[in-house]
């Protein structure tokens, strides 16, 4: 399974792959199906729902194996059937739907300080008591329990509310769990149903993480304090997770060939039963409305009071690419830190260009070396410039620095150059990555450079009769400005399913993040990489998601009574979208101001989120009303909610009335759009006045009332926002603004995104 730290094109794109491999039984092709049952319709002749499920399955197949029975995330089970058996099962009483298995793909020293969680603000979040009773569940590729990030030194007893446990398996005993890592489980039946038994000589059939991704995300969210953390000397310092006093529960649902929906649902089902407080999920799958496994499981988690954060995906900078957009999920995009790992390229013409690198080893000779473009030193006219294995001609590469284009595994390209006799590599960004620089632990002196530098360096290689170059690795620098900037790879809105709900919700650090790593593979993830490290630096929305998971755990420790929606509201309405000088956050893809379609409400600001003033709360009934507004029928609603909720035919439902902390208006021909919101006072008595900003005159934004007076905590007030389109004025494709409420102490900000077809 490829880790999702952008080391290859395959891992850069988050693509749903429909299953194409089947087992054959009695001459008929079988595949895995997830069966949703109407539990309330169980006949009285059955003593337990599992017996009813089994009977329903046996009615269509005597030999079918029940992979999982689900009790919390959904009501139903997973099984292997032929298409004909699946068609027959859907006709059985109490069966709501029979859905084919889907495969999902995985999408992290300085971030606490960058987020303001330093010693000066330590009093905001207590280190003992409630903060150490919060449990963060991580659905991912497992955990490396020996990592110092999961040390339980200084921890008290496991919280009495915890109902989970540890699963033993390959290279994993239950004794590896402790008072920090209080849960570790694995879910493999869906994977094995497709791929056959796990080869335990190559992959651990246990919670053990052979990939690194799960260890990295878990330690980012809630890893213990580790002094002297670094990757090969880079980013040296004290590492700690965002909620470093919280407990960790790892749910391994991802394997070498991907993450399967039946296993994901089983993991979420168990996490809900185990009583986690936060679920961190850095993966995504199909866009099937709100009936994909993650959305359905997250709905059940939300009903149990569990905050669910998911990665937005790494398909940026393209529009409509954002994933995990269910409104009961907090969707997290990625920004940069104020830390970098520069590497200087000097050309024979005297020009210098700065890239990034995590190479540790012998430096290149302190002189200019011969330089060649890979496409001019290849035996493959089509793909030679990508430095794929076997494409470089040693006689044209030996003793030189080689320029390779991105596409495929980045570190492997360096291996190819080295094997052909090359001494160094310059890795060129394309227009796809633009000026975004994600660092890699190369196996030879190498650096990644931005698109503009790439174009100039490439032109030099083509036009100079004797091109030369040098590469100098410069270590770690901090206080880089501007920061944060929106990552180019971070997936963007508008929301591809419901344009009137803004997604992503916010951004958090996700570029060049240092966190704990597996001992099973090297920092590059390549099988040939024999290096072993305790920490690694990788990038992706997979890394930004656990930052928000950790922040949610901190807020839960301070405000245990807050709902998941209240926690998200606090994070969103206190997020920032400008730098300290008032200038807007930059989108590195365009090197222009970012927009709410990229950064949502903005970059998280935990020190202000702890006291937001007002919150936008939501309940299960609100989300059911949202589904009614989408015209979901009772069967679809039952799949998501597991209940018998029916939309009231006499009531008018509107997506615009979902009490969301942001505003997205999709102008579709009407002249007026009305949105209703209700805020709850959590900041004491006060009078809030509204401030509206907009960059367009084509849509007038009015708020009524303009002042909200609160006398006590938990008092609620409603207001209405009217968006009026002036057809006489020119409009752009998108425009943005904000609605801010302030009492002089708090600023409660909501982004506004207006789009035209």
DOROVEX-447296 format. One line per field, with one value per residue (C-alpha): x, z, y. Coordinates in Angstrom, 1 decimal. Each point is the difference from the previous one (the first is absolute). Example, Ala and Ser with C-alpha at 12.3 -4.5 7.8 and 13.67 -1.06 7.14 Angstrom:
BEGIN
east (12.3|1.4)
up (7.8|-0.7)
north (-4.5|3.4)
***
This chain:
BEGIN
east (0.0|1.4|0.3|-1.8|2.9|0.1|3.0|-1.6|-2.6|-2.2|0.0|-0.4|-3.3|-2.7|-1.9|-2.8|0.7|-2.9|0.9|0.9|1.2|-2.4|0.2|-1.8|-2.4|-1.9|0.7|-1.5|1.9|-0.3|0.7|-0.5|-3.3|-1.0|-3.7|-2.0|-2.9|-3.0|0.6|-3.4|-1.6|1.5|-2.7|-0.8|0.9|3.7|1.6|2.9|0.6|3.1|-2.2|-2.4|2.9|1.3|-3.4|-0.4|3.4|-0.7|-3.2|2.1|3.2|0.7|3.8|0.4|2.4|-1.0|3.1|-1.3|-3.1|-0.5|-1.7|0.9|1.3|-2.8|-2.6|1.0|2.8|2.7|0.1|1.3|-2.7|-0.4|-1.8|-3.1|0.0|0.4|-3.0|-2.0|1.0|-1.3|-3.5|0.0|-2.1|1.9|2.8|0.5|2.9|2.8|3.1|3.1|3.3|2.1|3.7|1.3|3.4|2.1|0.4|6.9|5.8|-1.1|-3.7|-1.1|2.1|-1.2|-3.6|0.7|0.0|3.2|0.8|-1.5|-3.4|0.3|-2.7|-2.7|0.1|0.6|2.7|-1.7|-3.6|-2.4|2.7|1.4|-3.4|-0.7|0.5|1.0|-0.8|2.0|-1.2|3.0|2.8|0.6|2.6|3.7|-0.5|3.8|0.1|0.9|-3.0|-2.2|1.9|-2.3|2.5|-1.8|-3.5|-2.6|-2.5|-1.9|-3.3|-2.9|-2.1|2.3|-1.6|2.6|3.0|2.9|0.1|3.0|1.4|3.1|2.9|-2.5|-1.0|-2.6|2.8|1.1|-3.0|0.4|-1.5|0.7|-0.8|-3.1|-1.5|1.4|-2.3|0.2|-2.7|1.0|-2.9|-1.0|3.6|0.5|-3.3|1.4|3.7|0.1|1.8|2.5|3.6|1.3|3.6|-0.6|-2.8|-1.1|-3.4|-0.3|-0.3|3.7|0.7|2.2|-0.6|0.7|-3.1|-2.0|2.8|0.6|-3.7|-0.5|3.1|-0.9|-3.4|1.0|3.6|1.9|2.8|3.3|3.2|2.6|-2.4|1.2|0.3|3.7|0.8|-2.7|-2.7|1.8|-2.0|-2.6|-2.8|-3.5|-3.5|-2.5|-2.0|3.1|-1.7|-2.9|-0.1|0.3|-2.0|1.2|-2.3|1.8|-2.3|2.6|2.2|2.5|-2.6|-2.2|-2.8|-3.3|-3.3|-1.1|3.1|-0.4|-3.5|1.1|2.6|-2.4|-2.6|2.5|1.4|-3.6|-0.4|3.4|-1.2|2.7|-0.6|1.6|0.4|2.8|-0.3|2.6|-1.5|-2.8|-2.1|-2.9|-2.2|-3.3|-2.0|0.2|-0.3|3.7|1.4|1.8|-3.0|-2.4|2.4|0.7|-3.8|-0.2|3.1|-1.5|-3.2|2.2|1.7|3.2|1.8|1.0|2.7|1.0|2.6|-1.3|2.2|3.1|-1.7|0.7|0.2|-2.9|-3.5|-2.7|2.7|-0.7|-0.9|-1.8|-2.6|-2.8|-1.0|0.3|3.7|2.7|1.9|3.6|2.2|3.8|2.2|3.8|2.0|2.6|2.8|1.8|2.9|1.9|2.4|1.9|0.4|2.8|0.3|3.1|-1.3|0.0|-3.8|-1.2|-3.3|-1.2|-1.9|-0.6|1.7|0.3|3.1|2.4|3.4|3.2|-0.1|0.8|3.5|0.2|0.2|-2.3|-0.7|-1.2|-3.7|-2.4|-3.8|-1.3|-1.8|3.3|1.6|-2.7|-0.7|-3.8|-1.2|-3.4|0.8|3.7|-0.4|-1.7|3.0|-2.0|2.0|2.0|-0.5|3.4|3.1|2.9|2.6|-1.9|-0.8|3.2|1.6|-2.8|-2.9|-3.2|-3.3|-3.0|-3.7|-2.6|-2.3|0.4|1.9|2.2|2.7|0.1|1.0|3.1|0.7|-0.2|2.4|2.4|-0.1|0.9|3.0|-1.5|1.2|-3.0|-3.5|-2.1|-3.7|-2.2|-3.5|-2.5|-2.8|-2.1|2.1|0.9|2.2|-1.0|3.1|-0.5|3.2|1.2|2.7|2.0|2.6|2.5|0.7|-3.2|-2.5|-3.5|-0.5|-3.1|-1.5|1.5|3.5|-0.5|-0.8|3.1|2.3|-1.4|0.5|3.6|0.7|-1.4|1.9|3.3|2.6|1.7|-2.6|1.2|-1.7|0.5|-2.4|0.6|-2.3|-0.6|-1.8|-2.9|-1.3|-2.9|-2.1|-0.6|-2.3|-2.7|-1.5|-2.3|-0.7|-2.7|1.6|-0.4|-0.9|-2.8|-3.4|-2.3|-3.7|-2.6|-1.6|-0.6|-3.1|-1.8|1.4|-1.9|2.1|3.6|2.8|2.7|-0.8|3.5|3.7|2.8|3.7|0.5|3.3|3.3|-1.3|2.3|-1.6|0.6|0.7|0.0|3.1|-1.1|1.0|2.4|-1.1|-0.6|-2.2|2.0|0.8|3.6|0.3|1.9|0.1|-2.1|-1.2|-2.2|-1.5|-0.8|-1.0|-2.9|-2.7|-3.7|-3.5|0.5|2.4|-2.3|-3.0|1.6|1.0|-3.7|-0.8|2.5|-1.5|-3.5|1.3|1.4|-3.3|-1.9|2.2|-0.8|-3.7|-1.1|-3.6|0.6|-1.4|2.1|-1.7|0.8|3.7|0.1|-1.8|2.6|2.9|-1.6|-1.3|3.4|2.1|2.0|0.3|2.4|3.5|0.9|0.5|-3.6|1.0|-1.9|1.4|1.8|-0.9|3.3|-1.6|-0.7|2.2|-3.1|-2.4|-1.7|-3.8|-2.5|-0.2|3.6|0.3|-3.6|-0.4|3.8|2.9|-0.6|0.7|-0.3|0.7|-3.1|-2.1|-0.1|-2.1|-2.0|-2.7|-2.8|-0.4|-2.2|-1.3|-1.6|-1.9|-1.0|-3.4|1.7|2.0|-3.1|-1.8|3.0|-0.4|-3.7|1.0|2.0|-3.1|1.5|-2.7|-0.7|2.2|3.1|-0.6|-0.3|3.3|1.7|-1.8|-0.9|-3.4|-3.6|0.0|-2.4|0.0|-3.1|-1.9|-1.6|3.4|2.3|3.6|2.9|3.7|0.4|-1.5|2.7|1.7|3.4|2.8|0.6|-2.0|0.1|-2.4|-0.3|-1.7|-2.3|-2.5|-1.9|0.4|-0.2|1.5|-0.8|2.1|-1.1|2.5|-0.2|2.9|0.5|1.7|3.0|1.9|-2.1|-2.4|0.7|-1.3|1.2|0.0|0.3|2.5|-0.4|2.7|-0.2|2.2|-2.9|-2.9|-1.9|-1.4|-1.2|0.4|-2.4|-0.3|-3.0|0.2|3.3|0.5|-0.4|-0.3|0.8|-0.7|1.2|2.1|-1.7|-2.6|-0.8|-0.7|-0.9|0.7|-0.7|2.3|-1.4|2.1|-1.5|1.3|0.2|-0.2|0.8|3.6|2.7|0.9|3.0|0.1|0.6|0.1|0.6|-0.6|-0.7|-2.6|1.5|-1.7|2.0|-0.7|3.4|1.6|-0.9|-0.1|-2.2|0.8|-1.8|1.4|-2.3|0.5|-2.2|0.2|-1.6|-0.6)
up (0.0|-0.9|2.7|-0.8|0.6|-3.6|-0.9|-3.2|-2.4|1.0|3.6|-0.9|-1.6|2.2|-2.4|0.8|-1.6|-0.6|0.8|-3.0|1.7|1.0|1.5|-1.9|1.7|-1.8|-3.3|1.0|0.8|3.6|1.4|3.4|0.7|3.0|0.9|1.8|2.1|1.5|3.5|1.2|-2.4|1.6|0.4|3.6|-0.7|0.2|3.4|-1.4|-3.1|-0.9|-0.3|-2.3|-2.1|-0.3|-1.0|-2.7|-1.4|0.0|-1.9|-3.1|0.7|2.2|-0.3|0.2|2.8|2.2|0.2|2.6|1.9|0.7|3.0|0.3|-3.2|-1.9|0.5|-2.2|-1.1|-2.6|-2.1|-3.2|-2.7|-3.7|-1.8|-0.3|3.7|0.7|-2.2|1.8|3.5|-0.7|-0.4|3.5|2.7|2.1|-2.5|-0.8|-2.4|-1.2|-1.0|-1.6|1.9|-0.8|0.3|1.7|-0.1|2.7|-0.6|7.6|6.9|-0.9|-0.5|3.6|0.2|-3.4|1.2|3.2|2.3|1.7|3.7|-0.1|-0.6|1.9|2.4|-2.6|-0.2|3.3|-0.1|2.5|0.7|-2.9|-2.6|0.8|0.0|-3.6|-2.5|-3.6|-2.4|-3.2|-3.0|-2.1|-0.7|3.6|2.6|0.8|3.8|0.9|-1.2|2.9|-1.1|1.6|3.3|3.0|2.4|2.4|-1.0|2.5|-0.2|-3.2|0.0|1.5|-3.0|-2.3|-1.3|-2.6|0.0|-1.9|-2.7|-0.2|-3.4|-2.1|2.0|2.3|3.6|2.2|2.4|-2.6|1.0|3.0|1.8|-3.1|-2.8|1.6|-3.0|-3.1|-2.4|-3.5|-2.6|-2.9|-1.2|-2.8|-1.2|0.2|-1.8|-3.0|0.2|1.8|3.3|1.2|-0.8|3.6|-1.2|-1.8|2.0|3.6|0.6|3.1|1.0|-0.8|-2.5|-2.9|-2.0|2.3|-0.9|3.0|2.5|-1.4|0.2|3.5|1.4|-1.7|1.7|3.5|0.2|3.3|0.5|-1.6|0.4|-2.7|-2.8|-3.5|-3.4|-1.0|2.0|-1.6|2.0|3.3|3.1|2.4|-1.7|1.5|-1.3|0.0|2.9|1.5|3.2|-1.7|-0.4|-3.4|-1.5|-3.4|-2.4|-2.9|-3.0|-2.8|-1.6|-2.8|-2.8|1.7|2.5|-0.5|1.0|1.9|2.1|0.4|1.2|2.4|1.4|0.5|1.5|2.6|0.7|0.8|2.3|1.6|0.9|-1.7|0.2|-3.3|-3.3|-2.4|-3.5|-2.6|-3.0|-2.5|-2.4|-2.4|-0.6|0.5|1.5|3.8|-0.1|-0.2|2.9|1.7|-0.2|1.4|2.8|0.8|0.4|2.6|1.7|0.1|1.6|2.7|0.6|-1.8|-2.0|-3.4|-2.0|-3.5|-2.5|-3.0|-2.5|-2.0|-3.4|0.1|-1.5|-2.1|0.8|1.3|1.1|3.8|1.6|3.3|-0.3|2.2|2.2|3.2|-0.9|0.6|-3.3|0.2|-2.7|0.3|0.5|0.6|3.1|0.5|-0.3|-3.1|-1.1|-2.7|-2.5|-2.3|-3.7|-1.7|-3.8|-2.1|-1.1|3.6|0.6|3.3|0.9|3.3|0.2|2.9|1.0|2.9|-1.3|2.7|-1.1|-1.7|-1.7|-3.6|-0.9|0.7|-3.7|-3.0|-1.5|-3.5|-0.3|-2.4|-0.6|0.4|-3.3|-1.7|1.7|-0.5|-2.2|0.3|-2.1|1.7|3.7|0.2|1.6|3.0|1.1|0.2|0.6|-3.0|-2.0|0.6|-2.0|2.4|-2.4|-0.2|3.8|1.7|2.2|-0.7|1.7|-1.8|-0.3|0.2|-0.4|2.6|-0.6|1.9|3.2|0.8|2.1|-2.5|-2.7|2.0|0.3|-3.8|-0.4|2.5|-1.5|-3.4|1.5|0.6|3.0|0.7|-1.2|-0.5|0.1|-2.0|1.0|-2.8|-0.4|2.1|3.1|-0.8|2.7|2.7|1.5|1.9|1.4|-0.5|1.7|-3.2|-0.3|-1.8|0.1|-1.6|0.3|-1.2|-1.7|-0.9|-3.5|-0.8|1.0|-1.8|-3.2|0.2|1.0|-2.8|-2.5|1.2|-0.4|-3.6|-1.1|1.7|-1.9|3.2|2.9|3.5|3.4|3.7|2.9|3.6|2.7|2.6|2.9|1.9|0.1|2.0|0.0|-3.7|-1.4|-1.2|2.0|-0.1|-3.7|-1.5|-1.4|-3.7|0.5|2.5|-1.6|-0.8|-0.1|-1.0|1.7|-2.8|1.7|1.7|-1.3|2.7|2.7|0.0|0.0|1.1|3.5|0.9|-0.5|2.4|-0.4|-2.6|-1.8|1.1|3.4|2.4|1.9|1.1|-2.5|-0.4|0.5|-2.9|-2.9|-0.7|-0.2|-3.8|0.3|-2.7|0.5|-0.9|2.7|2.8|2.2|3.2|1.8|3.1|-1.6|-3.6|-1.9|-2.4|-1.6|-0.8|1.3|1.9|2.2|0.4|1.1|3.2|1.0|0.1|1.7|2.7|0.3|0.4|2.8|1.7|-0.3|1.2|3.1|0.8|-1.1|0.5|-0.5|-3.5|-3.0|-3.0|-1.9|2.8|0.0|-3.8|0.2|2.6|-2.3|-3.1|1.4|1.6|-3.0|-1.8|-3.7|0.1|1.3|2.9|-2.5|-1.2|-3.4|-1.1|0.3|-3.2|-2.2|-1.1|-3.1|-1.4|2.3|0.4|2.9|1.0|0.1|2.2|-2.6|0.9|3.7|1.1|3.1|0.2|1.9|3.5|3.0|3.1|2.6|-1.1|-0.7|3.7|0.5|-3.2|1.5|-2.2|-1.5|-2.8|1.4|-1.9|1.1|-1.7|-0.8|-1.8|-2.2|-0.7|-1.1|-2.3|-1.6|-0.5|-1.7|-2.4|-0.8|1.4|0.2|3.2|-1.1|-0.6|3.3|1.8|-1.5|1.4|3.3|0.8|1.1|-1.2|-0.5|-2.5|-1.6|0.9|-3.3|1.4|0.9|-2.4|0.4|-1.2|-0.1|0.8|3.4|1.1|2.9|-1.5|1.0|-3.6|-3.0|-3.6|-2.6|-3.3|-2.3|-2.2|-1.4|3.0|1.1|3.7|2.4|3.7|2.6|3.6|2.8|3.8|2.3|3.6|2.5|1.7|1.0|2.6|-0.3|-2.9|-3.1|-3.3|-3.1|-3.6|-2.6|-3.6|-2.6|-3.7|-3.0|-2.4|-0.6|-2.1|3.2|2.9|3.4|2.8|3.6|2.2|2.9|-0.1|3.8|2.3|3.7|2.4|3.8|0.9|-1.0|-2.3|-1.1|-3.7|-2.6|-3.7|-3.0|-3.7|-2.8|-3.4|-3.1|-2.8|-3.5|-2.1|-3.6|-1.3|1.3|-1.4|2.1|0.0|0.3|3.7|2.7|3.7|3.2|3.7|2.7|3.3|3.4|2.8|3.5|0.3|1.6|-2.5|-3.7|-1.4|-3.7|-2.8|-3.6|-2.9|-3.4|-2.9|-3.3|-3.3|-2.4)
north (0.0|3.3|2.6|3.2|2.5|1.0|-2.0|-1.2|1.1|-3.0|1.2|3.6|-0.6|-1.3|-2.2|-2.5|-3.3|-2.3|-3.6|-2.1|-3.1|-2.7|-3.5|-2.7|-2.3|-2.8|1.7|3.3|3.2|1.2|3.4|1.7|1.8|2.2|-0.8|2.7|-1.4|1.7|-1.3|1.2|-2.4|-3.1|-2.7|-0.9|-3.6|1.0|0.5|2.1|2.1|-2.0|-3.1|1.8|1.2|-3.5|-1.3|2.7|-0.9|-3.8|0.7|0.8|-2.0|-2.9|0.4|3.7|1.2|2.9|2.2|2.5|0.7|3.8|1.3|3.7|1.6|-1.6|-2.8|-2.9|-2.2|-0.6|-3.2|-1.6|-0.6|-0.5|2.9|-2.3|-0.7|3.7|0.8|-2.7|1.3|3.5|-1.4|-1.6|1.6|2.6|0.4|3.7|-0.2|-2.2|2.0|-1.3|0.3|3.1|0.6|3.1|1.6|1.7|3.8|4.7|3.9|3.3|0.0|0.4|3.2|1.2|-0.5|2.0|-3.0|0.9|0.5|3.5|-1.4|-3.3|1.1|-0.1|-3.8|-1.9|-2.7|-2.3|-1.0|0.5|0.3|-3.4|-1.6|0.9|-2.9|0.6|-2.8|-0.2|-2.1|-0.6|-2.5|-0.9|1.0|-0.6|-0.4|0.1|3.6|2.4|2.1|-2.7|-0.2|0.0|1.4|2.4|-1.2|-0.9|-2.9|-0.6|2.0|-2.0|0.9|-1.9|-3.3|-1.0|-2.3|-1.3|-2.7|-2.4|-1.1|0.0|1.6|1.5|-1.1|1.6|1.0|2.6|2.1|2.2|3.0|2.2|-2.4|-1.4|-1.6|-1.7|-2.1|-1.2|-0.8|-2.1|-2.2|2.3|0.2|-3.8|-0.6|1.8|-0.9|-3.3|-0.5|2.6|-1.0|0.4|-0.2|3.3|1.6|-0.1|-1.5|2.0|3.7|0.4|2.7|-1.1|3.1|3.0|2.0|-1.1|0.5|3.5|1.1|-1.4|1.6|3.3|0.0|-1.1|-1.2|0.3|2.5|-1.2|2.1|-0.1|-1.0|0.4|-1.6|-0.6|3.2|2.1|1.8|-0.8|0.8|-1.2|-1.8|-0.3|-0.7|2.8|-1.6|-1.6|-1.0|-1.8|-3.7|-1.7|-2.9|-1.3|-1.8|-1.6|0.0|0.6|-2.7|-0.3|0.2|2.6|0.5|-1.8|1.3|-3.1|0.3|3.8|-0.4|-2.8|2.3|2.9|-2.4|-1.2|3.5|1.2|-3.1|0.6|3.6|2.1|3.8|1.0|-2.0|1.0|-1.3|0.9|-1.9|0.4|-2.0|0.3|3.0|-1.7|2.8|-0.6|-3.8|-0.9|-2.0|3.0|2.3|-2.7|-1.0|3.6|0.7|-2.7|1.3|3.5|-1.3|-1.5|3.3|-0.9|2.8|-1.3|1.7|-1.1|1.1|2.1|-2.0|0.8|0.7|3.7|2.5|-1.1|1.2|-2.3|-2.4|0.1|-3.4|-1.0|2.8|-1.3|3.0|-2.2|-0.5|2.7|0.2|1.1|1.5|0.6|3.0|0.5|0.6|2.7|-2.5|-1.1|-2.2|2.0|-1.3|2.3|-0.6|2.0|-0.1|0.6|3.4|1.2|-0.2|-1.5|-1.7|-1.2|-3.3|-2.5|-3.2|-2.5|-1.7|-1.0|-1.4|1.0|3.3|0.5|1.4|3.7|0.8|0.2|-3.4|-0.9|0.3|-1.8|-0.1|-3.5|0.1|0.6|-3.0|-2.6|-3.0|0.8|2.9|0.0|-0.4|0.5|3.4|-1.6|-2.1|-3.2|-3.2|-1.1|3.2|1.8|-0.7|-0.4|1.4|3.3|0.2|-1.1|2.6|2.5|1.8|-1.1|2.0|-2.3|0.9|-0.9|-2.9|-3.3|-0.5|2.9|-1.7|-3.0|2.5|0.8|-3.8|-0.2|2.9|-1.5|-3.4|1.5|1.7|3.4|2.0|2.2|0.9|3.0|-0.9|2.4|1.1|0.1|2.5|-2.4|0.5|3.6|1.5|-2.5|-1.7|-3.2|-1.5|-3.5|-2.2|-0.6|-2.7|2.3|3.7|1.4|2.8|0.8|3.4|2.0|0.3|3.4|-1.1|-3.3|1.7|2.2|-2.8|-2.3|2.8|0.4|-3.7|0.2|3.1|0.0|-2.1|-1.1|0.3|-0.4|0.1|-0.5|-0.9|1.0|-1.4|2.8|-1.7|1.4|3.6|1.4|3.2|-0.3|2.6|0.1|-2.8|-1.8|-0.2|-2.3|-3.2|-0.5|-3.7|0.8|-0.8|2.8|0.9|0.7|-2.9|-2.6|-1.5|3.0|3.3|1.9|-1.5|1.4|-2.5|-0.4|1.4|1.2|-0.6|-1.2|-0.8|-2.7|0.7|-1.5|-1.2|-1.9|-2.8|-3.6|-2.7|-3.8|-2.1|-2.2|2.3|2.9|3.6|-0.2|-3.1|-1.7|-3.7|0.7|2.7|-1.7|3.1|-0.1|3.1|0.7|3.1|0.9|3.2|-0.4|2.1|-0.3|0.8|-3.3|2.1|3.0|-2.1|-1.4|3.5|0.9|-3.3|0.9|3.5|-1.5|-2.2|3.1|1.9|-3.1|-0.1|3.7|-0.2|-3.6|1.1|1.3|-2.0|-0.9|2.9|2.4|-1.0|0.4|3.4|1.2|-1.0|1.6|3.3|0.8|-1.1|2.7|0.6|2.9|0.5|2.3|2.9|-0.4|-1.5|-3.1|-3.5|-1.0|-3.0|-1.4|-1.5|3.5|2.1|2.1|0.4|-3.2|-0.3|-1.8|-2.7|-0.8|0.9|-0.1|2.1|0.4|-1.3|-1.5|2.2|-2.1|2.6|2.0|-3.0|-0.9|3.1|0.7|2.1|-1.5|-3.4|-1.4|-3.3|-2.9|-3.1|-3.3|1.4|3.0|-2.4|-2.1|3.2|0.7|-3.4|0.7|3.3|-2.1|-2.0|-3.2|-2.7|-2.0|-2.9|2.2|1.8|-3.3|-1.2|3.1|0.4|-3.6|1.3|0.3|3.7|1.3|3.5|2.0|0.6|3.2|1.5|1.9|-1.1|2.2|-0.7|3.7|-0.6|-2.5|1.9|-0.1|2.4|1.1|1.2|-1.4|1.4|-1.6|2.5|-2.1|2.5|1.3|3.6|-0.5|-2.6|-0.1|-1.8|-0.4|-0.5|-0.4|0.8|-1.2|2.3|-1.7|3.1|1.8|3.0|2.4|1.8|-1.2|2.2|-1.3|1.0|-1.1|0.1|-1.0|0.4|0.2|2.5|-2.5|-1.6|2.1|-1.7|1.2|-1.4|0.4|0.8|1.8|-0.2|-3.0|0.6|-2.8|0.0|-3.4|-3.0|-2.6|2.6|-0.4|2.6|-0.3|2.2|-0.1|0.8|1.1|-0.2|2.1|-0.3|3.2|-1.3|3.4|-0.2|-2.2|-3.1|-2.2|-3.7|0.1|2.7|0.0|1.8|-0.4|0.5|0.8|0.5|1.8|1.1|1.7|-3.0|-2.8|0.0|-2.7|-0.2|-2.0|-0.1|0.7|-1.7|1.0|-2.0|0.3|-2.9)
***
